[in-house]
Amino acid sequence: MESTTVPLTKRIIGLALAAVFIVGSCLIPGSEAISHQGIMALGLLLALASMWATSALPIGAIALFVVIMLPLLGIVDSVSQAFSGFAGSPLFFIIAVFSLPVIMGKTKWGVRLMAKLLNWTGSDSRKLVLGFMIATTLVSTVMSDVPTTVLFLGFALTILKAAGAEPGKSNLGKDLMIAVPVAAVTGGVATPAGSSFNVVAMQILQQTTGQTISFFDWMIVGLPIAIIMTPICWFFITKIIKPEPITDACLQGIRDEAAASTKVSAYDVKALLMIVLLVVLWILGNWIPVLNVTVVALVGLTVMFLPGIDLLTWGEFQKSVPWGIVLMCGTIFTIGGVVQATGGAEFLANLFMGSGVTSLGFFASIAILMALVYILHTICPIGAAILAIFIPIFITLCAGFGVSAAVPTISLAIVVAGNVLLPVNPTVMLTYGEGYYTFGDMFKTGIVPAVVLIALITFWVPFIVGVMGI
């Protein structure tokens, strides 16, 4: 959302809060618990969150401002360190996968799929959103969140284009753009293959304790959570932001276009084969290290330009990438690494553990700590770092209560992967870049599901792990 469409008062409040956080952090001296640089990094992180939450400036401008403040405030030693998040492979993966909605949009597969879905939903737009969420959740159980979101984003845009849904105005557009990534992260908790965070958590568990969790055992714990959370998220998304009905003209237009698209073109076949191949390689990458998701995505992008393939032109690709979102991702990766390197993340972890919550009993302490980690990951989406810091701490906590180390491992992976409050993680950024919804829209639809998720993790995970003897 461009800052010019946001009330001036809201933008000024965002800038004022950012200034308070930055100046205040500069005035607070360091201590044995946290360095001065760590305090300033946390202050800058809060400034970043306040400006994004209020849309004080365009997201790309906010991202660049925060990055350049890192060396100016002395938080990092050089400008190159400030841009370190822009050199990591995750950013190039995000850039590459924006090609997939483009090639799908040039085929008739989306129209054919939407025609079949609309035959089931009719003009009931809430039912349409549910259909999208169920399909996205199912695919995301075996495919990483980001490519799943990109795939269904392309299908959703087909509907919204036919319906004439305008970004920022259409409630159907808001619902679909929120629902797709939410369903992707929800499905991602169901199996180890559903999210890279699941694999990271399992690796940390094995390094810390020597214990492993099988694919089936993880699914027994995670699949019921995905099944429960999908309709809950759908209910609150479509109740809080009520979608407008799908018009008869939209329905008939898609049906007519589908009826005229019975012949499958060579381009359709090539595009489908490309996407299927990428999906297969991404799934295999959970077990074959050389099939890194970024490597697969970049090789696939290159292949799209080859003579005889010609799925994409460079001009089409350039237009498909929302560069403001790319800058936003790079800044998040940078600031997350800086917060960790300067001791900010460890300070927060120690603060949580020293707060006395462990004296409240197992379930109360787990619920509070999971909620705090959820909030931390919402404003500081450095999932792998959060898992590396908190899993060993929570394993020790659970051991004191005689609880399996699998409980904090699976619980923290779900908390980190299933974050649906704000569009500040790479999965949700993909649809936020289309401009249909705001930070506030997503927060309103996500607050109750977030509470439900924490409650499920607190009571279900320890119960089923105990029953299964994992």
FENSUL-V802577 format. One line per field, one symbol per residue. ss: DSSP state (@ for helix, = for strand, . for the rest). psi: psi as a letter, one per 30 degrees, with the letter a starting at -180 (. if undefined). burial: 1 if it has 9 or more other C-alpha atoms within 8 Angstrom, else 0. Layout:
ss->???
psi->???
burial->???
This chain:
ss->..@@@..@@@@@@@@@@@@@@@@@@@@........@@@@@@@@@@@@@@@@@@@....@@@@@@@@@@@@@@......@@@@.@@@..@@@@@@@@@@@@@@@@@...@@@@@@@@@@@@@...@@@@@@@@@@@@@@@@....@@@@@@@@@@@@@@@@@@@.......@@@@@@@@@@@@@@@@@....@@@.@@@@@@@@@@@@@@.....@@@@@@@@@@@@@@@@@@@@@@@@@@.......@@@@@@@@@@@@......@@@@@@@@@@@@@@@@@@@........@@@@@@@@@@@@.........@@@@@@@..@@@@@@@@@@@@@@@@@@@..@@@@@@@@@@...@@@@.@@@@@@@@@@@@@@@@@@...@@@@@@@@@@@@@@@@@@....@@@@@@@@@@@@@........@@@@@@@......@@@@@@@@@@@@@@@@@@@@@@@@@@@@@@..
psi->kkfffkkeeeeeeeeeeeeeeeeeeffkllafekleeeeeeeeeeeeeeeeeeghelkeeeeeeeeeffeeefgelfleeefgefffleeeeeeeefffefeeefflgeeeeeeeeeffefbgjfeeeeeeeeeeeeeeffgkleeeeeeefeeeefeeeeefgjkkfekeeeeeefeeeeeeefefffelfffkfeeeeeeeeeeeeffklkleeeeeeeeeeeeeeeeeeeeeeefeejjkllkleeeeeeeeeeeeghfkkleeeeeeeeeeeeeeeeeeffffjefhkeeeeeeeeeeeffkkfdhfkleeeeeffjjfeeeeeeeeeeeeeeeeeeggeeeeeeeeefgfgffffleeeeeeeeeeeeeeefefiiieeeeeeefeeeeeeeeefghkkffeeeeeeeeeeehjgekigleefeefeffgelleeeeeeffeeeeeeeeeeeeeeeeeeeeefh.
burial->11100100011111101110110111000100011111111111111111111111111111110111011000110010011111000011111111111111101101110110110011111001111111011111111111111111111101110110111101111111111111111111111111111111110111000000100011111111110011111101110011100100011011101100100000011110011001101111110000111111110110011000111100011001100111111111111111110111111010011000110001011111111111011111111001111111011011100011111111111111111111111111111110111110111111101100111111111101110000
